[in-house]
Amino acid sequence: MTTYEVPTDFSALHGRTILITGCATGIGREAAKLAYANGANLALADVNEKESQTLLSELNDDSRIVWRRVDVSDWDSFRDIFDAAIAKFGVIHAVLSNAGIHHEDLLGEQFDAKGSLKAPDTSTININLISQLYATKLAFHYFKKGPPTAGPRQIVYTGAASAFIDTPLYQYSASKGGILGLFKAFRPTAPKANVSINMVAPWMTETNMTPPLISATWGDLPRNSAAGVAKALLLPVIRPEIHGKSLWVGGNEIVDFEDKLQETQPLWMGAKLSADVEEGQRRMMGLATNPLDAMAGKH
């Protein structure tokens, strides 16, 4: 495994424009505070107006901040914060696609007036996963609006440990597993557009989303603070050479899974199958296009 030293110097954020969703509470709030303290320009988005206004009053510098009430599952609403960021700052360097909820009722049974079983509430899928598709499309499009001298850009998804391990949170785990798939789909092609793609996968983290019962029974096992995960989110922004990593965060320590998964592939896949898969991937990647070309309809 590759362990990353938790950064203590975030001065490289100075002058960078960072768009953060889910900024009002928890991990997103801590990422906004850390980036702001180190001189970044912030484009902040959240549907929670009350907590957002509390954060804005703490930061207290309109020249470096733009905020919009955004429902990330709504395309027009989400696009508005990107428009506002470009209008104010002229460039977006990094997108931290962090907004997420946990609302679990997949197996709950509700019935309509005729007594028929109602469909489950899929808001968790819409906010945790569909919004990531929106964030990615918007990021690639709006990255083009900045000057070429702005340098490499970054997309960092907030995934979860449940993308890797059994977790009986059905829609939440499905949505976070989808983020893992999205991240891996863009990993081979994003560098062609001068964009790095990474996913942060927090393990047990104390936020307003943490069920009190789980938190109480966790005991002395490692747990993250929201501020600790925020540092992992900002790590690829201050180190743009980091690309294609699944950054597991446990006890505020940062470990990448991807290097060892690749290295040990012949052990768990078998040498022959592993070699064939690698050759298949090589051939497929030869057909991969620059995602910006794909957005422009070029092939």
PyMOL commands that set and color helices and strands:
alter all, ss='L'
color gray80, all
select helices_A, chain A and resi 11-13+26-37+49-59+62-64+75-89+123-143+148-150+161-163+170-186+190-193+212-217+226-238+258-263+265-269+271-285+291-295
alter helices_A, ss='H'
color red, helices_A
select strands_A, chain A and resi 2-4+17-21+41-46+65-69+94-97+153-158+195-202+205-206+224-225+246-250+253-256
alter strands_A, ss='S'
color yellow, strands_A
deselect
rebuild
show_as cartoon
